[in-house]
Amino acid sequence: STLVTDTGEVIHDLDDRCIAVTEEQLRAIGSRVAIAGGPSKTRAIRAVLISGLLTSLVTDSFTAGRLLAG
């Protein structure tokens, strides 16, 4: 997995301790879709959007509104 801070910066500390897709491998994939929603997820969703790791997001209208409002 690739973890990001709330400002969208990728955390590389865990790369050597996890068996997962690296940031580089993830970015090489053409379509990267996340499905997430709900008030408690807004901050995390915003962070991953800022990071540029996603190409698409599927979410609910409430969360979409909060993300668009900033």
C-alpha positions as CSV (number, residue, x, y, z in Angstrom):
1,S,0.0,0.0,0.0
2,T,1.0,3.6,-0.4
3,L,0.4,5.9,2.5
4,V,0.1,9.7,2.2
5,T,0.1,12.5,4.7
6,D,-2.9,14.9,5.0
7,T,-1.0,17.2,2.6
8,G,-0.7,14.6,-0.1
9,E,3.0,13.7,0.5
10,V,3.8,10.0,0.0
11,I,5.3,8.3,3.1
12,H,8.3,6.2,2.0
13,D,9.4,5.0,5.4
14,L,7.3,1.8,5.2
15,D,8.4,0.8,1.7
16,D,11.0,-1.6,2.9
17,R,8.7,-3.1,5.6
18,C,5.6,-3.9,3.5
19,I,4.8,-6.3,0.8
20,A,2.8,-4.1,-1.5
21,V,2.7,-2.1,-4.7
22,T,5.3,0.7,-4.6
23,E,4.4,4.3,-5.4
24,E,6.3,4.0,-8.7
25,Q,4.4,0.8,-9.6
26,L,1.1,2.4,-8.7
27,R,1.8,5.5,-10.8
28,A,2.7,3.3,-13.8
29,I,-0.9,1.9,-13.9
30,G,-3.1,3.9,-16.3
31,S,-6.3,3.9,-14.3
32,R,-6.2,4.1,-10.6
33,V,-9.7,4.2,-9.0
34,A,-10.6,4.6,-5.3
35,I,-14.0,4.0,-3.9
36,A,-14.5,5.8,-0.6
37,G,-17.0,8.1,1.1
38,G,-18.4,9.4,4.4
39,P,-17.6,12.3,6.6
40,S,-14.8,10.5,8.4
41,K,-13.0,9.8,5.1
42,T,-13.0,13.3,3.6
43,R,-9.6,14.3,4.9
44,A,-7.9,11.0,3.7
45,I,-9.6,11.2,0.3
46,R,-8.5,14.8,-0.1
47,A,-4.9,13.8,0.8
48,V,-4.8,11.0,-1.8
49,L,-6.3,13.3,-4.5
50,I,-3.7,16.0,-3.8
51,S,-0.9,13.3,-4.1
52,G,-1.9,12.6,-7.7
53,L,-2.1,8.8,-7.0
54,L,-5.7,8.6,-8.3
55,T,-7.1,9.0,-11.7
56,S,-10.8,8.4,-10.6
57,L,-12.8,8.6,-7.4
58,V,-16.2,7.0,-6.7
59,T,-17.9,8.6,-3.7
60,D,-21.2,9.8,-2.3
61,S,-22.7,13.2,-3.0
62,F,-22.1,14.5,0.6
63,T,-18.4,13.7,0.4
64,A,-18.1,15.1,-3.1
65,G,-19.7,18.3,-1.9
66,R,-17.2,18.6,1.0
67,L,-14.3,17.9,-1.3
68,L,-15.4,20.5,-3.8
69,A,-16.0,23.1,-1.1
70,G,-12.4,22.8,0.0
